[in-house]
């Protein structure tokens, strides 16, 4: 007789497909949020918009690190690491983009 309808799995129903679509959309949204920096990279900061104290500090400290590299005190890998740390230190002391005064 008509046993085709009686043996239909619960996973073949319309509600199950809607739930699966919802899970897919949720996962895609989470991945999009996690990789938002890769999908929509932040705009580059113009050099003129930087805090002058930050620029002076960064230039002084990076010049010191460059001299250490030229003197052979540090290697290329350390140069990159030290330069990044020097820039971070100056950014901590003098925020690169000060808030506008109203």
N, C-alpha and C positions, 0 to 999 in steps of 0.2 A: 504494500500500500504506500502511502505518502510518508515514508520515513526520512526523506531528504531534509525536511524542515526540523524534525525532532532531533537530529544529530548535529545541529549547528552549534559550534563552539561559542562560548561567551566572548572570546577574543575576536570573533568575526562580526560582532554587532557594531552598529553605528556609534554607540556611546564609547566603546573601547577605542575606536578610531579617533574620536574627538579627544579623548584623554591622551592618546599617543601624540596627536598633533600639538596639544597643549604642552606636553613634556618637551617635545622638539623645540617649540618656540621659546620655552623657558630656558632650555640649555643654550640655544643660540643667543638669547639676550644676555645670559651670564657670561658667555665667551666674549661677546661684543663688549660688555662692560669691562671685563678683565683686560682686554687688549685695546682699549680705547685710545691709548697713547700711540699704538702702532697704526691703528686705522685712521686716526685724526691727529697727526703730530702737532705739538704746540708751535705757535709761530715763533720765529727767531727774534730774539731781543736785539733791538738796534743798539749799537755802541753809544750813540749820543744820548740814549735814554737811561744809561747807567749812572749810578751815583759816582761822582768824581772821586770821593774818598775811597770807594771800593776799587775803582780803576787804578788809582795811585798805589794802594796797598797790594793789589794783585800784580801789577807790573813790577813792583819792587821785589816781592817774594819770588815770583817766577824768574826774574833775572838772577836772583841768588841761586835758584835751583839750576838754571841754565849754566851758570858759572861752575857749579859743582860737576855738572856733566862734562863741561869742557876741560876741567882739571883732572878728570878721570876718577873722581871720588865715588861717583855712582854710575850705574849702567843705564841703558835705555829703558828697561822695565821700571827701574826705580825712579827714573826721571818723570815718567808719566804719572806714577803714583804720587810722588812728591809734589808735582805741579797741581794735581787734582786736590791734594790736601791743602796746599797753599791757597788755592782759589776758594776752597770751602771755608778755610779759616777767615779769609777776608770777607766772604759773604756773611759769615756769622757776626763779625764785628760791624761791618757796614753793609746793610741790605742793598743789593745791587739796584733795585727799583724802589726808591723810597715812595711812600704814599704821598700823593699830592696834598699840599696844605690848602685848606679852603678858607 
